[in-house]
């Protein structure tokens, strides 16, 4: 029994090391192809459109609801302590620092990472990637670099838009019971924010975007044979990217606390 367990653990550990090695090699291929001649600007812009424009409606609704619900949940408690005037500042700090970047990144993971994993997985299974390699094309530069960079650029922009709409949702939530002008609400919201809140939250969204694009491309690019592997690649991309986002956020919070506080 112990021999079987030891063999299973050894096999699992070896597979984990192989996966880590593949990711390191894949990272090196990605880095080399960023600066190689013949960058696919047309494909990059197309991916920016897919990642950004086609996610606007989902991200906008999510951001608005986050601010709206957060305000409705916290306003009664602050009112009990006579601190209702702090609602705009509390909402803005909570959303900009943590809730907005993480929730939007997870939303983009479910939509973008799964899409990239399924798309590249399908191309891998149908041997389209192999055909590109045979025809002397560069599949890493065309398929991977463009998608990873598009995610790295568009996720921060989507997060900024979602944060603004979340503040708008907070203003709507406040005005359900009270009457606060939108100018006053946003003035209090911005007065509560500092550069130590804005800069780290924006910087980490670039890492979130990179993680989403890289994991989606890696899972799809290394999909195994068979049509069922496409679904596994999409599902694995979502799970892995979500874990990476949480891990990156935890590291970013610790670095922010060491630098600013």
C-alpha positions as YAML, in Angstrom:
chain: A
units: angstrom
residues:
- id: 1
  name: UNK
  ca: [0.00, 0.00, 0.00]
- id: 2
  name: UNK
  ca: [2.76, 2.40, 0.94]
- id: 3
  name: UNK
  ca: [4.63, 1.48, -2.22]
- id: 4
  name: UNK
  ca: [1.61, 2.33, -4.35]
- id: 5
  name: UNK
  ca: [1.13, 5.67, -2.59]
- id: 6
  name: UNK
  ca: [4.80, 6.52, -2.94]
- id: 7
  name: UNK
  ca: [4.70, 5.65, -6.62]
- id: 8
  name: UNK
  ca: [1.60, 7.82, -7.15]
- id: 9
  name: UNK
  ca: [3.19, 10.76, -5.32]
- id: 10
  name: UNK
  ca: [6.40, 10.38, -7.31]
- id: 11
  name: UNK
  ca: [4.46, 10.29, -10.57]
- id: 12
  name: UNK
  ca: [2.43, 13.38, -9.62]
- id: 13
  name: UNK
  ca: [5.59, 15.22, -8.58]
- id: 14
  name: UNK
  ca: [7.32, 14.33, -11.85]
- id: 15
  name: UNK
  ca: [4.32, 15.58, -13.84]
- id: 16
  name: UNK
  ca: [4.38, 18.81, -11.85]
- id: 17
  name: UNK
  ca: [8.08, 19.31, -12.61]
- id: 18
  name: UNK
  ca: [7.43, 18.64, -16.29]
- id: 19
  name: UNK
  ca: [4.65, 21.23, -16.32]
- id: 20
  name: UNK
  ca: [6.91, 23.79, -14.62]
- id: 21
  name: UNK
  ca: [9.62, 23.09, -17.17]
- id: 22
  name: UNK
  ca: [7.18, 23.50, -20.05]
- id: 23
  name: UNK
  ca: [5.99, 26.82, -18.64]
- id: 24
  name: UNK
  ca: [9.57, 28.07, -18.29]
- id: 25
  name: UNK
  ca: [10.33, 27.09, -21.90]
- id: 26
  name: UNK
  ca: [7.06, 28.66, -23.05]
- id: 27
  name: UNK
  ca: [7.91, 31.88, -21.20]
- id: 28
  name: UNK
  ca: [11.28, 31.97, -22.94]
- id: 29
  name: UNK
  ca: [9.65, 31.49, -26.34]
- id: 30
  name: UNK
  ca: [7.20, 34.29, -25.59]
- id: 31
  name: UNK
  ca: [9.96, 36.67, -24.45]
- id: 32
  name: UNK
  ca: [12.12, 35.97, -27.52]
- id: 33
  name: UNK
  ca: [9.28, 36.58, -29.94]
- id: 34
  name: UNK
  ca: [8.20, 39.93, -28.48]
- id: 35
  name: UNK
  ca: [11.15, 41.76, -30.01]
- id: 36
  name: UNK
  ca: [11.53, 39.64, -33.16]
- id: 37
  name: UNK
  ca: [10.99, 41.31, -36.50]
- id: 38
  name: UNK
  ca: [7.60, 40.98, -38.14]
- id: 39
  name: UNK
  ca: [5.39, 41.73, -35.15]
- id: 40
  name: UNK
  ca: [1.75, 41.09, -36.08]
- id: 41
  name: UNK
  ca: [0.22, 44.50, -35.39]
- id: 42
  name: UNK
  ca: [-3.00, 43.63, -37.21]
- id: 43
  name: UNK
  ca: [-3.56, 40.51, -35.13]
- id: 44
  name: UNK
  ca: [-2.61, 42.41, -31.96]
- id: 45
  name: UNK
  ca: [-5.24, 45.08, -32.64]
- id: 46
  name: UNK
  ca: [-7.80, 42.40, -33.46]
- id: 47
  name: UNK
  ca: [-7.13, 40.69, -30.15]
- id: 48
  name: UNK
  ca: [-7.39, 44.03, -28.33]
- id: 49
  name: UNK
  ca: [-10.81, 44.44, -29.91]
- id: 50
  name: UNK
  ca: [-11.84, 40.92, -28.86]
- id: 51
  name: UNK
  ca: [-10.50, 41.19, -25.32]
- id: 52
  name: UNK
  ca: [-11.50, 44.80, -24.70]
- id: 53
  name: UNK
  ca: [-14.50, 45.85, -26.75]
- id: 54
  name: UNK
  ca: [-16.35, 42.55, -26.51]
- id: 55
  name: UNK
  ca: [-15.91, 42.53, -22.72]
- id: 56
  name: UNK
  ca: [-17.10, 46.09, -22.13]
- id: 57
  name: UNK
  ca: [-20.77, 45.27, -21.48]
- id: 58
  name: UNK
  ca: [-20.01, 42.48, -19.00]
- id: 59
  name: UNK
  ca: [-17.35, 44.50, -17.19]
- id: 60
  name: UNK
  ca: [-19.52, 47.64, -17.10]
- id: 61
  name: UNK
  ca: [-22.50, 45.82, -15.58]
- id: 62
  name: UNK
  ca: [-20.26, 44.06, -13.07]
- id: 63
  name: UNK
  ca: [-18.55, 47.29, -12.01]
- id: 64
  name: UNK
  ca: [-21.81, 49.18, -11.58]
- id: 65
  name: UNK
  ca: [-23.36, 46.39, -9.49]
- id: 66
  name: UNK
  ca: [-20.25, 46.12, -7.30]
- id: 67
  name: UNK
  ca: [-20.45, 49.78, -6.31]
- id: 68
  name: UNK
  ca: [-24.23, 49.70, -5.96]
- id: 69
  name: UNK
  ca: [-24.31, 46.62, -3.71]
- id: 70
  name: UNK
  ca: [-21.30, 47.69, -1.64]
- id: 71
  name: UNK
  ca: [-22.97, 51.01, -0.89]
- id: 72
  name: UNK
  ca: [-26.29, 49.42, 0.05]
- id: 73
  name: UNK
  ca: [-24.54, 46.97, 2.38]
- id: 74
  name: UNK
  ca: [-22.34, 49.47, 4.21]
- id: 75
  name: UNK
  ca: [-24.47, 52.61, 4.35]
- id: 76
  name: UNK
  ca: [-26.84, 51.39, 7.14]
- id: 77
  name: UNK
  ca: [-23.91, 50.35, 9.34]
- id: 78
  name: UNK
  ca: [-22.10, 53.66, 8.91]
- id: 79
  name: UNK
  ca: [-25.35, 55.49, 9.55]
- id: 80
  name: UNK
  ca: [-25.68, 53.72, 12.92]
- id: 81
  name: UNK
  ca: [-22.27, 55.11, 13.91]
- id: 82
  name: UNK
  ca: [-23.03, 58.57, 12.58]
- id: 83
  name: UNK
  ca: [-20.41, 58.21, 9.85]
- id: 84
  name: UNK
  ca: [-22.65, 58.27, 6.81]
- id: 85
  name: UNK
  ca: [-20.55, 61.04, 5.25]
- id: 86
  name: UNK
  ca: [-17.69, 58.55, 4.92]
- id: 87
  name: UNK
  ca: [-19.61, 56.31, 2.52]
- id: 88
  name: UNK
  ca: [-18.13, 57.79, -0.69]
- id: 89
  name: UNK
  ca: [-14.57, 57.54, 0.60]
- id: 90
  name: UNK
  ca: [-15.07, 54.00, 1.88]
- id: 91
  name: UNK
  ca: [-16.58, 52.87, -1.42]
- id: 92
  name: UNK
  ca: [-13.85, 54.48, -3.53]
- id: 93
  name: UNK
  ca: [-10.97, 53.11, -1.43]
- id: 94
  name: UNK
  ca: [-12.45, 49.60, -1.27]
- id: 95
  name: UNK
  ca: [-13.13, 49.44, -5.00]
- id: 96
  name: UNK
  ca: [-9.93, 51.05, -6.27]
- id: 97
  name: UNK
  ca: [-7.57, 49.26, -3.94]
- id: 98
  name: UNK
  ca: [-8.89, 45.72, -4.01]
- id: 99
  name: UNK
  ca: [-12.42, 44.85, -5.07]
- id: 100
  name: UNK
  ca: [-12.37, 46.40, -8.54]
- id: 101
  name: UNK
  ca: [-9.07, 44.98, -9.86]
- id: 102
  name: UNK
  ca: [-9.59, 41.48, -8.46]
- id: 103
  name: UNK
  ca: [-13.25, 41.04, -9.42]
- id: 104
  name: UNK
  ca: [-12.75, 42.41, -12.93]
- id: 105
  name: UNK
  ca: [-9.68, 40.22, -13.41]
- id: 106
  name: UNK
  ca: [-11.68, 37.16, -12.37]
- id: 107
  name: UNK
  ca: [-14.50, 38.16, -14.71]
- id: 108
  name: UNK
  ca: [-12.00, 38.51, -17.57]
- id: 109
  name: UNK
  ca: [-10.52, 35.16, -16.62]
- id: 110
  name: UNK
  ca: [-13.85, 33.43, -17.06]
- id: 111
  name: UNK
  ca: [-14.47, 35.11, -20.41]
- id: 112
  name: UNK
  ca: [-11.05, 35.65, -21.98]
- id: 113
  name: UNK
  ca: [-8.82, 32.87, -20.62]
- id: 114
  name: UNK
  ca: [-11.41, 30.20, -21.39]
- id: 115
  name: UNK
  ca: [-11.89, 31.60, -24.89]
- id: 116
  name: UNK
  ca: [-8.15, 31.67, -25.61]
- id: 117
  name: UNK
  ca: [-7.64, 28.19, -24.18]
- id: 118
  name: UNK
  ca: [-10.48, 26.75, -26.23]
- id: 119
  name: UNK
  ca: [-9.42, 28.55, -29.42]
- id: 120
  name: UNK
  ca: [-5.77, 27.52, -29.29]
- id: 121
  name: UNK
  ca: [-6.71, 24.07, -28.03]
- id: 122
  name: UNK
  ca: [-8.95, 23.59, -31.03]
- id: 123
  name: UNK
  ca: [-6.16, 24.75, -33.34]
- id: 124
  name: UNK
  ca: [-3.76, 22.34, -31.64]
- id: 125
  name: UNK
  ca: [-6.13, 19.38, -31.96]
- id: 126
  name: UNK
  ca: [-6.91, 20.08, -35.62]
- id: 127
  name: UNK
  ca: [-3.16, 20.49, -36.29]
- id: 128
  name: UNK
  ca: [-3.48, 24.07, -37.50]
- id: 129
  name: UNK
  ca: [-0.54, 25.06, -35.30]
- id: 130
  name: UNK
  ca: [1.55, 22.24, -36.75]
- id: 131
  name: UNK
  ca: [0.60, 23.43, -40.24]
- id: 132
  name: UNK
  ca: [1.84, 26.94, -39.39]
- id: 133
  name: UNK
  ca: [5.15, 25.52, -38.22]
- id: 134
  name: UNK
  ca: [5.53, 23.43, -41.39]
- id: 135
  name: UNK
  ca: [4.82, 26.47, -43.58]
- id: 136
  name: UNK
  ca: [7.64, 28.41, -41.84]
- id: 137
  name: UNK
  ca: [5.20, 30.67, -40.01]
- id: 138
  name: UNK
  ca: [5.80, 31.62, -36.39]
- id: 139
  name: UNK
  ca: [2.78, 30.43, -34.37]
- id: 140
  name: UNK
  ca: [4.17, 31.72, -31.08]
- id: 141
  name: UNK
  ca: [4.57, 35.24, -32.41]
- id: 142
  name: UNK
  ca: [1.23, 35.24, -34.23]
- id: 143
  name: UNK
  ca: [-0.95, 33.36, -31.73]
- id: 144
  name: UNK
  ca: [0.67, 33.77, -28.32]
- id: 145
  name: UNK
  ca: [2.47, 37.11, -28.23]
- id: 146
  name: UNK
  ca: [-0.46, 39.04, -29.68]
- id: 147
  name: UNK
  ca: [-2.98, 37.54, -27.24]
- id: 148
  name: UNK
  ca: [-0.83, 37.92, -24.14]
- id: 149
  name: UNK
  ca: [0.04, 41.55, -24.94]
- id: 150
  name: UNK
  ca: [-3.59, 42.32, -25.76]
- id: 151
  name: UNK
  ca: [-4.69, 41.00, -22.38]
- id: 152
  name: UNK
  ca: [-1.87, 42.87, -20.64]
- id: 153
  name: UNK
  ca: [-2.97, 46.16, -22.21]
- id: 154
  name: UNK
  ca: [-6.77, 45.80, -22.12]
- id: 155
  name: UNK
  ca: [-7.38, 44.40, -18.61]
- id: 156
  name: UNK
  ca: [-6.06, 47.59, -16.90]
- id: 157
  name: UNK
  ca: [-8.26, 49.74, -19.16]
- id: 158
  name: UNK
  ca: [-11.29, 47.60, -18.41]
- id: 159
  name: UNK
  ca: [-10.52, 47.83, -14.69]
- id: 160
  name: UNK
  ca: [-10.32, 51.63, -14.77]
- id: 161
  name: UNK
  ca: [-13.64, 51.80, -16.59]
- id: 162
  name: UNK
  ca: [-15.22, 49.39, -14.11]
- id: 163
  name: UNK
  ca: [-13.92, 51.43, -11.14]
- id: 164
  name: UNK
  ca: [-15.53, 54.57, -12.55]
- id: 165
  name: UNK
  ca: [-18.84, 52.79, -13.09]
- id: 166
  name: UNK
  ca: [-18.62, 51.27, -9.61]
- id: 167
  name: UNK
  ca: [-18.42, 54.78, -8.15]
- id: 168
  name: UNK
  ca: [-21.42, 55.73, -10.26]
- id: 169
  name: UNK
  ca: [-23.23, 52.68, -8.86]
- id: 170
  name: UNK
  ca: [-22.29, 53.82, -5.38]
- id: 171
  name: UNK
  ca: [-23.81, 57.23, -6.03]
- id: 172
  name: UNK
  ca: [-27.02, 55.59, -7.23]
- id: 173
  name: UNK
  ca: [-27.07, 53.41, -4.11]
- id: 174
  name: UNK
  ca: [-26.67, 56.42, -1.82]
- id: 175
  name: UNK
  ca: [-29.51, 58.27, -3.54]
- id: 176
  name: UNK
  ca: [-32.01, 55.49, -2.96]
- id: 177
  name: UNK
  ca: [-32.57, 56.76, 0.59]
- id: 178
  name: UNK
  ca: [-30.81, 60.14, 0.62]
- id: 179
  name: UNK
  ca: [-30.11, 62.90, -1.86]
- id: 180
  name: UNK
  ca: [-26.45, 63.54, -2.65]
- id: 181
  name: UNK
  ca: [-25.35, 65.37, -5.78]
- id: 182
  name: UNK
  ca: [-23.07, 63.48, -8.10]
- id: 183
  name: UNK
  ca: [-20.46, 66.25, -7.92]
- id: 184
  name: UNK
  ca: [-20.31, 66.06, -4.12]
- id: 185
  name: UNK
  ca: [-20.19, 62.25, -4.13]
- id: 186
  name: UNK
  ca: [-17.31, 62.06, -6.59]
- id: 187
  name: UNK
  ca: [-15.47, 64.91, -4.87]
- id: 188
  name: UNK
  ca: [-15.54, 63.01, -1.56]
- id: 189
  name: UNK
  ca: [-14.59, 59.81, -3.34]
- id: 190
  name: UNK
  ca: [-11.53, 61.35, -4.98]
- id: 191
  name: UNK
  ca: [-10.49, 63.25, -1.85]
- id: 192
  name: UNK
  ca: [-10.22, 59.93, -0.01]
- id: 193
  name: UNK
  ca: [-7.85, 58.48, -2.63]
- id: 194
  name: UNK
  ca: [-4.08, 58.94, -2.73]
- id: 195
  name: UNK
  ca: [-1.36, 57.91, -5.16]
- id: 196
  name: UNK
  ca: [-0.53, 55.06, -2.80]
- id: 197
  name: UNK
  ca: [-4.00, 53.72, -3.58]
- id: 198
  name: UNK
  ca: [-3.99, 54.30, -7.34]
- id: 199
  name: UNK
  ca: [-0.50, 53.32, -8.47]
- id: 200
  name: UNK
  ca: [-0.27, 49.81, -6.94]
- id: 201
  name: UNK
  ca: [-3.82, 48.94, -7.97]
- id: 202
  name: UNK
  ca: [-3.12, 49.93, -11.59]
- id: 203
  name: UNK
  ca: [0.27, 48.22, -11.75]
- id: 204
  name: UNK
  ca: [-1.04, 44.88, -10.53]
- id: 205
  name: UNK
  ca: [-3.76, 44.87, -13.20]
- id: 206
  name: UNK
  ca: [-1.00, 44.59, -15.84]
- id: 207
  name: UNK
  ca: [0.20, 41.43, -14.10]
- id: 208
  name: UNK
  ca: [-3.39, 40.18, -13.93]
- id: 209
  name: UNK
  ca: [-3.75, 40.72, -17.67]
- id: 210
  name: UNK
  ca: [-0.47, 38.98, -18.38]
- id: 211
  name: UNK
  ca: [-1.47, 36.00, -16.24]
- id: 212
  name: UNK
  ca: [-4.83, 35.70, -18.00]
- id: 213
  name: UNK
  ca: [-3.30, 35.80, -21.48]
- id: 214
  name: UNK
  ca: [-0.29, 33.62, -20.69]
- id: 215
  name: UNK
  ca: [-2.20, 30.86, -18.91]
- id: 216
  name: UNK
  ca: [-4.90, 30.78, -21.59]
- id: 217
  name: UNK
  ca: [-2.29, 30.51, -24.35]
- id: 218
  name: UNK
  ca: [-0.21, 27.93, -22.49]
- id: 219
  name: UNK
  ca: [-3.16, 25.64, -21.75]
- id: 220
  name: UNK
  ca: [-4.46, 25.85, -25.30]
- id: 221
  name: UNK
  ca: [-1.04, 25.56, -26.96]
- id: 222
  name: UNK
  ca: [-0.24, 22.39, -24.98]
- id: 223
  name: UNK
  ca: [-3.63, 20.72, -25.32]
- id: 224
  name: UNK
  ca: [-3.41, 16.98, -25.89]
- id: 225
  name: UNK
  ca: [-4.97, 15.05, -28.73]
- id: 226
  name: UNK
  ca: [-8.72, 14.56, -28.84]
- id: 227
  name: UNK
  ca: [-11.66, 16.89, -28.90]
- id: 228
  name: UNK
  ca: [-12.28, 16.50, -25.16]
- id: 229
  name: UNK
  ca: [-8.91, 18.13, -24.49]
- id: 230
  name: UNK
  ca: [-10.30, 21.45, -25.79]
- id: 231
  name: UNK
  ca: [-12.82, 21.59, -22.95]
- id: 232
  name: UNK
  ca: [-10.16, 20.57, -20.45]
- id: 233
  name: UNK
  ca: [-7.84, 23.30, -21.75]
- id: 234
  name: UNK
  ca: [-10.53, 25.97, -21.36]
- id: 235
  name: UNK
  ca: [-11.50, 24.78, -17.88]
- id: 236
  name: UNK
  ca: [-7.89, 24.45, -16.74]
- id: 237
  name: UNK
  ca: [-7.11, 27.94, -18.07]
- id: 238
  name: UNK
  ca: [-9.86, 29.49, -15.95]
- id: 239
  name: UNK
  ca: [-8.87, 27.64, -12.77]
- id: 240
  name: UNK
  ca: [-5.13, 28.25, -13.14]
- id: 241
  name: UNK
  ca: [-5.50, 31.92, -14.10]
- id: 242
  name: UNK
  ca: [-7.86, 32.52, -11.16]
- id: 243
  name: UNK
  ca: [-5.32, 31.03, -8.76]
- id: 244
  name: UNK
  ca: [-2.55, 33.13, -10.27]
- id: 245
  name: UNK
  ca: [-4.62, 36.29, -9.88]
- id: 246
  name: UNK
  ca: [-5.24, 35.58, -6.21]
- id: 247
  name: UNK
  ca: [-1.55, 34.79, -5.66]
- id: 248
  name: UNK
  ca: [-0.39, 37.92, -7.50]
- id: 249
  name: UNK
  ca: [-2.84, 40.04, -5.51]
- id: 250
  name: UNK
  ca: [-1.56, 38.62, -2.21]
- id: 251
  name: UNK
  ca: [2.03, 39.40, -3.21]
- id: 252
  name: UNK
  ca: [1.08, 42.89, -4.43]
- id: 253
  name: UNK
  ca: [-0.65, 43.70, -1.14]
- id: 254
  name: UNK
  ca: [2.45, 42.70, 0.84]
- id: 255
  name: UNK
  ca: [4.74, 44.76, -1.38]
- id: 256
  name: UNK
  ca: [2.39, 47.76, -1.16]
- id: 257
  name: UNK
  ca: [2.32, 47.54, 2.64]
- id: 258
  name: UNK
  ca: [6.12, 47.43, 2.77]
- id: 259
  name: UNK
  ca: [6.59, 50.37, 0.40]
- id: 260
  name: UNK
  ca: [3.82, 52.77, 1.39]
- id: 261
  name: UNK
  ca: [2.87, 51.93, 4.97]
...
